[in-house]
Amino acid sequence: MSGLFWAACALAGVAAAGLAWTLLAAFADSARSAADSYEDEMTRTLEAMFLFVPARRLVELGWMAAGTVFFVAMLPFCRLDPPWALPIGLGVALALGAGAFCLPRAIVNRLRARRLERFNLQLLEALPMMSNALRAGFSINQAFESVADGTDAPMRQEIALFLQQLRVGVPFAEALEALERRVGSEDLTLVCTAIDIARRSGGNLTEIFDTIAETIRARLRIRQHVKTLTAQGRLQGLIIGAMPFLLGVGMAIFKPALMLPFVCSLAGAATIAAVVLLVALGGWMIRRIVTIDV
């Protein structure tokens, strides 16, 4: 009987080890696939921004940040008393590590948004330049060349690539569509659509460019006005959302003996999870309220 008991225990241990190995292998494959997809997306984004930085390095930075945050977040929970401290800490550390892994992509997306904003501002300068070039008798290609020569990045980079595609034989419509897709600007879409329609059906591009420039200028003015009016609400949301976390960090620094039992308890972990969820929900609602499409 004793031999059968130990044999059953050994079989159960082998089964548990096999299950753990299978789950670990599946997790590793999923993480590898997610990292490859993450790298491909980062590569496309960096190429669109003319940033020749290896996406692999950003992925490695993401893994380093995730590992560091995971290790730091697990330190307070590396204990067996109470028994739920370790599982709770593992969940919290995994969530924070996942957020840290996505941090490089968030930074790149922020840089792309700033680049797009700068491009839209330069478009207001480029449209009068193209209109004047057309009035002087230049072709549409020469008008684009004048923009490439008279502007800075990112406008110069995008127009230079557009002209390079024309020189190697890409049709004008396809090169224009690639420019519109690469930049992703609503204002540029308006310009490209006007150029395409004028080339197919005829029309005075100089007047069209002047009208589009005035339309974009009015939209930009309205956007700035809306941004100014909603600045107070966005600032209030930021302060209120950050306040619980700042208070928690302050209490953990000055009163660790009080905060550590709270964080390691089941009620404390549930409270922290509820706070994070409610703050995220409130931030999303405030963002939806203050974001007004023009």
KOLTORSE-179455 format. One record per residue: residue in one letter; x, y negated, z negated of N, C-alpha, C in turn. Coordinates in steps of 0.2 Angstrom, whole numbers. Layout:
// KOLTORSE-179455
<A <X Y Z> <X Y Z> <X Y Z>>
...
This chain:
// KOLTORSE-179455
<M <4 6 0> <0 0 0> <4 -6 0>>
<S <10 -6 -4> <14 -12 -4> <17 -13 2>>
<G <19 -7 6> <23 -8 12> <18 -11 17>>
<L <11 -9 17> <7 -12 22> <5 -19 21>>
<F <5 -21 14> <5 -28 13> <10 -32 16>>
<W <16 -30 14> <22 -34 17> <22 -34 25>>
<A <20 -28 28> <20 -28 35> <15 -33 38>>
<A <9 -33 34> <4 -38 36> <6 -45 36>>
<C <10 -47 30> <12 -53 29> <17 -55 34>>
<A <22 -50 36> <27 -51 42> <23 -53 48>>
<L <18 -49 50> <15 -50 56> <11 -57 56>>
<A <8 -59 50> <5 -65 50> <10 -71 51>>
<G <16 -70 48> <21 -75 49> <24 -76 56>>
<V <25 -70 59> <27 -70 66> <21 -73 70>>
<A <15 -72 69> <9 -75 73> <9 -83 72>>
<A <10 -85 65> <11 -92 64> <16 -95 67>>
<A <22 -92 67> <28 -95 71> <27 -95 78>>
<G <24 -90 81> <22 -90 88> <18 -96 90>>
<L <12 -97 86> <8 -102 87> <11 -109 86>>
<A <15 -110 81> <19 -116 80> <23 -117 86>>
<W <27 -112 89> <31 -113 94> <27 -115 101>>
<T <21 -112 102> <17 -113 108> <15 -120 107>>
<L <13 -122 101> <10 -129 101> <16 -134 102>>
<L <22 -133 99> <27 -137 100> <29 -138 107>>
<A <29 -132 111> <31 -132 118> <26 -136 122>>
<A <20 -135 120> <14 -139 124> <15 -147 122>>
<F <17 -148 116> <18 -155 114> <24 -158 118>>
<A <29 -154 119> <35 -156 122> <34 -158 130>>
<D <30 -153 133> <28 -154 140> <24 -160 141>>
<S <19 -161 136> <15 -167 137> <19 -173 136>>
<A <23 -173 131> <27 -179 130> <32 -180 136>>
<R <35 -175 139> <39 -176 145> <35 -179 151>>
<S <29 -176 152> <25 -178 157> <22 -186 156>>
<A <21 -187 150> <19 -194 148> <25 -199 150>>
<A <31 -197 148> <37 -201 149> <38 -202 156>>
<D <37 -197 160> <39 -197 167> <33 -202 170>>
<S <27 -202 169> <22 -206 171> <23 -213 169>>
<Y <26 -214 163> <27 -221 160> <33 -224 164>>
<E <38 -219 165> <44 -222 169> <42 -224 176>>
<D <38 -220 179> <36 -222 186> <32 -229 186>>
<E <28 -229 181> <24 -236 181> <28 -242 180>>
<M <33 -241 175> <38 -246 174> <42 -248 180>>
<T <44 -242 183> <48 -244 189> <44 -248 194>>
<R <38 -246 196> <34 -250 200> <33 -257 198>>
<T <32 -258 191> <31 -265 189> <38 -269 189>>
<L <43 -266 188> <50 -270 188> <51 -271 195>>
<E <50 -267 200> <51 -268 207> <47 -274 209>>
<A <41 -274 207> <36 -280 209> <39 -286 206>>
<M <42 -286 201> <45 -292 198> <52 -294 200>>
<F <55 -290 204> <61 -291 206> <66 -291 201>>
<L <65 -286 196> <69 -285 190> <73 -278 191>>
<F <79 -279 193> <83 -273 194> <86 -270 188>>
<V <81 -268 184> <83 -264 177> <81 -257 178>>
<P <85 -252 176> <83 -245 176> <77 -244 172>>
<A <72 -241 174> <66 -240 170> <68 -235 165>>
<R <73 -230 166> <75 -225 162> <77 -228 155>>
<R <81 -234 156> <83 -237 150> <78 -240 145>>
<L <73 -242 148> <67 -245 144> <63 -239 141>>
<V <63 -233 145> <60 -227 141> <64 -225 136>>
<E <70 -225 136> <75 -223 131> <74 -228 125>>
<L <74 -234 126> <72 -239 121> <66 -238 117>>
<G <61 -236 121> <54 -234 118> <55 -228 114>>
<W <59 -223 116> <59 -217 112> <63 -219 105>>
<M <69 -223 106> <72 -225 100> <68 -229 95>>
<A <64 -234 98> <60 -238 94> <55 -233 90>>
<A <52 -228 94> <47 -224 91> <50 -219 86>>
<G <56 -217 87> <59 -213 82> <61 -217 75>>
<T <63 -223 76> <65 -227 71> <59 -229 66>>
<V <53 -231 70> <47 -232 66> <44 -226 63>>
<F <45 -220 66> <42 -214 63> <46 -213 57>>
<F <53 -213 57> <57 -211 51> <55 -216 46>>
<V <55 -223 47> <54 -228 42> <47 -227 39>>
<A <42 -225 43> <35 -224 40> <34 -218 36>>
<M <38 -213 38> <38 -207 34> <41 -207 27>>
<L <45 -212 26> <49 -212 20> <45 -212 14>>
<P <39 -216 13> <35 -216 7> <31 -210 6>>
<F <30 -206 12> <26 -200 11> <29 -193 11>>
<C <36 -193 10> <40 -187 10> <40 -184 3>>
<R <34 -182 1> <33 -179 -6> <27 -174 -6>>
<L <27 -169 -10> <22 -164 -10> <17 -165 -15>>
<D <17 -171 -19> <12 -172 -24> <10 -180 -23>>
<P <4 -181 -21> <-2 -176 -20> <-1 -172 -14>>
<P <-5 -167 -13> <-4 -162 -7> <-5 -166 0>>
<W <-10 -171 0> <-12 -174 6> <-7 -179 8>>
<A <-2 -181 4> <2 -187 6> <6 -185 12>>
<L <9 -179 13> <13 -178 19> <9 -178 25>>
<P <3 -174 25> <-1 -175 32> <-3 -182 33>>
<I <-5 -186 28> <-7 -193 30> <-1 -197 32>>
<G <4 -196 29> <10 -199 32> <12 -197 39>>
<L <11 -191 40> <13 -189 47> <8 -192 52>>
<G <2 -192 50> <-3 -196 55> <-1 -203 56>>
<V <0 -207 50> <2 -214 51> <8 -215 55>>
<A <13 -211 53> <20 -212 57> <19 -210 64>>
<L <15 -205 66> <14 -204 73> <11 -209 77>>
<A <5 -212 73> <2 -218 76> <6 -224 77>>
<L <10 -226 72> <15 -231 73> <20 -230 78>>
<G <23 -224 78> <28 -222 83> <25 -223 90>>
<A <19 -220 91> <16 -221 98> <16 -229 100>>
<G <14 -233 95> <14 -240 96> <20 -243 98>>
<A <25 -241 94> <32 -243 96> <35 -241 102>>
<F <33 -234 104> <35 -232 111> <32 -236 117>>
<C <26 -239 116> <23 -243 121> <25 -250 121>>
<L <29 -252 116> <32 -259 115> <35 -262 121>>
<P <40 -258 124> <44 -261 130> <39 -262 136>>
<R <34 -258 137> <29 -259 142> <25 -265 141>>
<A <23 -266 134> <19 -272 133> <24 -279 134>>
<I <30 -278 133> <34 -284 134> <35 -285 142>>
<V <36 -280 145> <36 -281 153> <29 -283 155>>
<N <24 -281 153> <17 -284 155> <17 -291 153>>
<R <19 -293 148> <19 -300 146> <23 -304 151>>
<L <29 -302 152> <34 -305 157> <30 -306 164>>
<R <27 -300 166> <23 -301 172> <18 -306 172>>
<A <14 -306 167> <9 -311 166> <12 -318 167>>
<R <17 -320 163> <20 -326 164> <23 -328 171>>
<R <26 -323 174> <28 -323 181> <22 -325 186>>
<L <16 -322 185> <10 -323 189> <8 -330 187>>
<E <8 -332 181> <6 -339 180> <11 -344 183>>
<R <17 -343 183> <22 -347 187> <21 -347 194>>
<F <19 -341 197> <18 -341 204> <12 -345 206>>
<N <6 -345 202> <0 -349 203> <2 -356 203>>
<L <6 -358 199> <8 -365 199> <12 -367 205>>
<Q <16 -363 207> <20 -364 213> <16 -364 219>>
<L <11 -360 219> <6 -360 225> <3 -367 226>>
<L <2 -371 221> <-1 -378 222> <4 -382 226>>
<E <11 -381 225> <16 -385 228> <17 -382 235>>
<A <16 -375 236> <17 -372 243> <12 -374 248>>
<L <5 -374 246> <0 -375 251> <1 -382 254>>
<P <2 -388 251> <3 -394 254> <10 -394 259>>
<M <15 -390 257> <21 -389 261> <19 -386 268>>
<M <15 -380 267> <13 -377 273> <8 -381 277>>
<S <4 -385 274> <-1 -389 278> <3 -394 282>>
<N <8 -397 279> <12 -402 282> <16 -399 288>>
<A <19 -393 286> <23 -390 292> <18 -388 298>>
<L <12 -386 297> <8 -385 302> <6 -392 306>>
<R <5 -397 302> <4 -403 305> <10 -406 310>>
<A <16 -404 308> <21 -406 312> <23 -401 318>>
<G <18 -396 319> <19 -392 325> <22 -385 323>>
<F <24 -384 317> <27 -377 316> <22 -372 316>>
<S <24 -366 318> <20 -360 317> <19 -358 310>>
<I <14 -353 309> <13 -351 303> <19 -347 299>>
<N <23 -344 304> <29 -340 301> <34 -346 299>>
<Q <35 -351 303> <39 -356 301> <37 -360 295>>
<A <30 -361 294> <28 -364 288> <29 -360 282>>
<F <29 -353 282> <31 -349 277> <39 -349 275>>
<E <43 -350 281> <50 -351 280> <51 -357 276>>
<S <47 -363 278> <49 -369 274> <47 -368 267>>
<V <42 -364 265> <40 -363 258> <46 -359 255>>
<A <49 -354 258> <54 -350 255> <60 -354 254>>
<D <61 -359 258> <67 -363 258> <66 -369 252>>
<G <60 -371 251> <59 -377 247> <56 -375 240>>
<T <56 -369 238> <53 -367 231> <58 -362 228>>
<D <57 -361 221> <61 -357 217> <57 -350 216>>
<A <61 -346 212> <58 -339 211> <52 -341 206>>
<P <47 -337 206> <46 -331 210> <43 -332 217>>
<M <41 -338 219> <38 -339 225> <43 -338 231>>
<R <49 -340 230> <54 -339 235> <56 -331 236>>
<Q <56 -328 231> <57 -320 232> <51 -317 235>>
<E <45 -318 234> <39 -315 237> <39 -317 244>>
<I <40 -324 246> <39 -326 253> <45 -323 257>>
<A <51 -323 254> <57 -320 257> <56 -313 259>>
<L <53 -309 255> <52 -302 256> <46 -301 262>>
<F <41 -306 261> <36 -306 267> <39 -307 273>>
<L <44 -312 274> <47 -314 280> <52 -308 283>>
<Q <55 -305 278> <59 -299 280> <55 -294 283>>
<Q <49 -292 280> <45 -287 283> <43 -289 290>>
<L <42 -296 291> <40 -298 298> <46 -297 303>>
<R <52 -298 300> <58 -297 305> <59 -290 307>>
<V <57 -285 302> <59 -278 304> <53 -275 308>>
<G <48 -279 310> <43 -277 314> <36 -275 311>>
<V <35 -277 304> <29 -275 301> <24 -280 304>>
<P <18 -278 306> <13 -283 308> <11 -288 303>>
<F <9 -294 305> <8 -300 301> <2 -298 296>>
<A <-3 -295 298> <-9 -293 293> <-6 -288 288>>
<E <-2 -283 290> <0 -279 285> <5 -282 280>>
<A <9 -286 282> <14 -289 278> <10 -294 273>>
<L <5 -297 276> <1 -302 271> <-3 -298 266>>
<E <-5 -292 268> <-9 -288 263> <-4 -285 258>>
<A <2 -283 260> <7 -281 255> <9 -286 250>>
<L <9 -293 253> <11 -298 248> <5 -299 243>>
<E <-1 -299 246> <-6 -300 241> <-7 -294 236>>
<R <-6 -288 238> <-6 -283 233> <0 -283 228>>
<R <6 -285 231> <11 -285 226> <11 -290 221>>
<V <8 -296 223> <8 -302 218> <2 -301 213>>
<G <-4 -299 216> <-10 -298 212> <-13 -304 209>>
<S <-12 -310 213> <-15 -316 211> <-22 -318 214>>
<E <-27 -320 211> <-33 -321 214> <-32 -327 218>>
<D <-28 -332 216> <-27 -338 221> <-24 -336 227>>
<L <-19 -332 227> <-16 -330 233> <-20 -326 237>>
<T <-25 -322 234> <-30 -318 238> <-34 -323 242>>
<L <-36 -328 239> <-40 -333 243> <-36 -336 249>>
<V <-30 -337 248> <-26 -340 253> <-25 -335 259>>
<C <-23 -329 257> <-22 -324 262> <-29 -322 266>>
<T <-34 -322 262> <-41 -321 266> <-42 -327 271>>
<A <-41 -333 269> <-42 -339 273> <-37 -338 279>>
<I <-31 -336 278> <-26 -336 284> <-28 -330 289>>
<D <-30 -325 286> <-33 -319 290> <-39 -321 294>>
<I <-44 -324 291> <-50 -326 295> <-48 -331 300>>
<A <-44 -336 298> <-42 -341 303> <-38 -338 309>>
<R <-34 -333 308> <-30 -330 314> <-35 -326 318>>
<R <-40 -323 315> <-44 -319 319> <-50 -323 323>>
<S <-53 -328 320> <-58 -332 323> <-56 -339 324>>
<G <-51 -341 322> <-49 -348 324> <-51 -353 318>>
<G <-48 -359 318> <-49 -363 312> <-43 -368 311>>
<N <-45 -373 308> <-40 -378 306> <-36 -376 299>>
<L <-31 -373 300> <-27 -371 294> <-25 -376 289>>
<T <-24 -382 292> <-21 -388 288> <-27 -390 283>>
<E <-33 -391 286> <-39 -392 282> <-40 -387 277>>
<I <-40 -381 279> <-41 -375 274> <-36 -375 269>>
<F <-30 -376 270> <-25 -376 265> <-26 -382 260>>
<D <-28 -388 262> <-30 -393 258> <-36 -392 254>>
<T <-41 -389 256> <-47 -387 253> <-45 -382 247>>
<I <-41 -377 249> <-39 -372 244> <-35 -374 239>>
<A <-31 -379 240> <-26 -382 235> <-31 -386 230>>
<E <-36 -390 233> <-40 -393 228> <-44 -389 224>>
<T <-46 -383 227> <-50 -378 223> <-46 -375 218>>
<I <-40 -373 219> <-36 -370 214> <-34 -375 209>>
<R <-33 -381 211> <-31 -387 206> <-37 -388 201>>
<A <-43 -388 204> <-49 -388 199> <-50 -382 195>>
<R <-49 -376 197> <-49 -370 193> <-44 -371 188>>
<L <-38 -373 189> <-33 -373 184> <-34 -378 179>>
<R <-37 -384 181> <-39 -389 176> <-44 -386 172>>
<I <-49 -383 174> <-54 -380 170> <-52 -375 165>>
<R <-47 -370 168> <-44 -365 164> <-40 -369 158>>
<Q <-36 -374 159> <-33 -377 154> <-37 -380 149>>
<H <-43 -383 151> <-48 -386 147> <-51 -380 142>>
<V <-53 -375 145> <-56 -369 141> <-51 -367 136>>
<K <-44 -366 138> <-39 -364 134> <-38 -368 128>>
<T <-39 -375 129> <-38 -380 124> <-44 -379 119>>
<L <-50 -378 122> <-56 -378 117> <-56 -371 113>>
<T <-53 -366 116> <-53 -360 112> <-47 -358 108>>
<A <-42 -363 108> <-36 -362 104> <-37 -361 97>>
<Q <-42 -365 94> <-44 -364 87> <-46 -357 85>>
<G <-51 -355 89> <-54 -348 88> <-48 -342 89>>
<R <-44 -343 94> <-38 -338 95> <-34 -338 89>>
<L <-32 -344 86> <-28 -345 81> <-31 -342 74>>
<Q <-37 -344 73> <-41 -341 67> <-41 -333 68>>
<G <-42 -330 73> <-42 -323 74> <-35 -320 73>>
<L <-30 -323 75> <-23 -321 74> <-21 -321 66>>
<I <-23 -327 63> <-21 -327 56> <-25 -323 52>>
<I <-32 -322 53> <-36 -318 49> <-34 -310 50>>
<G <-32 -309 56> <-30 -302 58> <-24 -300 55>>
<A <-19 -305 54> <-13 -303 51> <-13 -303 44>>
<M <-17 -307 41> <-17 -308 34> <-17 -301 30>>
<P <-22 -296 31> <-21 -290 27> <-15 -286 27>>
<F <-11 -286 33> <-5 -283 34> <0 -287 30>>
<L <0 -293 31> <5 -297 27> <5 -297 20>>
<L <-2 -297 17> <-3 -295 10> <0 -288 8>>
<G <-2 -283 12> <1 -277 11> <8 -276 10>>
<V <12 -279 15> <19 -279 15> <22 -283 9>>
<G <19 -289 7> <21 -292 2> <20 -288 -5>>
<M <14 -285 -5> <13 -281 -11> <18 -275 -12>>
<A <19 -272 -6> <24 -267 -6> <31 -269 -8>>
<I <33 -275 -6> <40 -277 -8> <40 -279 -15>>
<F <35 -283 -18> <35 -286 -25> <32 -281 -30>>
<K <28 -277 -28> <24 -272 -32> <24 -265 -29>>
<P <30 -262 -28> <30 -255 -25> <27 -250 -30>>
<A <28 -251 -36> <25 -246 -41> <17 -246 -40>>
<L <14 -251 -38> <7 -252 -38> <5 -250 -31>>
<M <8 -251 -26> <6 -250 -19> <7 -243 -17>>
<L <13 -239 -19> <15 -233 -17> <9 -228 -19>>
<P <7 -227 -25> <1 -223 -26> <-5 -224 -22>>
<F <-6 -230 -21> <-12 -232 -17> <-12 -230 -10>>
<V <-6 -231 -7> <-5 -229 0> <-5 -221 1>>
<C <-2 -218 -4> <-1 -210 -4> <-8 -207 -6>>
<S <-13 -211 -8> <-19 -207 -10> <-24 -207 -4>>
<L <-28 -202 -4> <-33 -201 1> <-38 -207 2>>
<A <-40 -210 -3> <-44 -216 -3> <-40 -222 0>>
<G <-34 -223 -2> <-30 -228 1> <-28 -228 8>>
<A <-27 -221 10> <-26 -220 17> <-32 -222 21>>
<A <-38 -219 19> <-44 -221 22> <-46 -228 23>>
<T <-44 -232 17> <-45 -239 17> <-40 -243 22>>
<I <-34 -240 23> <-30 -243 27> <-32 -242 35>>
<A <-34 -236 36> <-37 -234 43> <-43 -238 44>>
<A <-47 -239 39> <-53 -243 41> <-51 -251 42>>
<V <-46 -253 38> <-44 -260 39> <-41 -261 46>>
<V <-37 -256 48> <-34 -257 55> <-39 -256 61>>
<L <-44 -252 60> <-50 -251 65> <-54 -258 65>>
<L <-56 -260 59> <-60 -266 59> <-56 -272 62>>
<V <-50 -273 60> <-46 -279 63> <-45 -278 70>>
<A <-44 -272 73> <-43 -271 80> <-50 -273 84>>
<L <-55 -270 81> <-62 -272 83> <-63 -279 83>>
<G <-62 -283 78> <-63 -290 77> <-59 -294 82>>
<G <-52 -292 83> <-48 -295 88> <-51 -294 95>>
<W <-53 -288 97> <-56 -287 103> <-62 -291 104>>
<M <-67 -292 99> <-73 -296 100> <-71 -303 101>>
<I <-66 -306 97> <-64 -313 98> <-61 -314 105>>
<R <-57 -309 107> <-54 -310 114> <-59 -310 119>>
<R <-64 -306 118> <-70 -306 123> <-74 -313 123>>
<I <-74 -316 117> <-78 -322 116> <-74 -328 119>>
<V <-68 -328 118> <-64 -334 120> <-61 -333 127>>
<T <-62 -327 130> <-59 -326 137> <-65 -328 142>>
<I <-64 -333 145> <-70 -336 150> <-67 -336 157>>
<D <-70 -332 161> <-67 -332 168> <-70 -338 172>>
<V <-65 -341 176> <-66 -347 179> <-66 -345 187>>
